[in-house]
Amino acid sequence: MKKLILITCIALVSLNIFAHRGYGQESHEKIQKMKVAFLTEKLDLSVEEAQAFWPVYNNYEKRRRELREKYKPNYKDEDFDIESLSDKELEAFIDGKLEYERAKLELKTNYHEELKRIFSNKKIAQLYSSEHAFKKYLFSEMKSRSEKCEGKKDK
């Protein structure tokens, strides 16, 4: 049963990734597949839950990416030389960051409302916790690989 759910989830995400082929790289696709498997395992989704959840989740992820692209210049502090900006430019920069944060909060709030129609509060909390755990896992993997590469360079 779990294998069927996992296969269904991977198929749904693969379709989503295939539809956005131009957007990402192979590494992004690998990470997405890992995330699907990770979340599916942690949430122990039934077939019905998986069928209801993954389209909502994929839409949320797509809209999050679109927001990042739309507001990209406004949320990357390191891209700006703040000292060289005028007061008007700084105000526009700050306003843009706030607008981005408002849009993110609105998206997250709407997503949460959709999740409440699918899952219990416990399952939603597990989802949020599992997403955080996946990020930690991913950073740990990246750090580990980076250290391995650094070790190879030193030899």
PyMOL commands that set and color helices and strands:
alter all, ss='L'
color gray80, all
select helices_A, chain A and resi 2-19+26-43+47-75+77-79+82-84+87-118+121-154
alter helices_A, ss='H'
color red, helices_A
deselect
rebuild
show_as cartoon
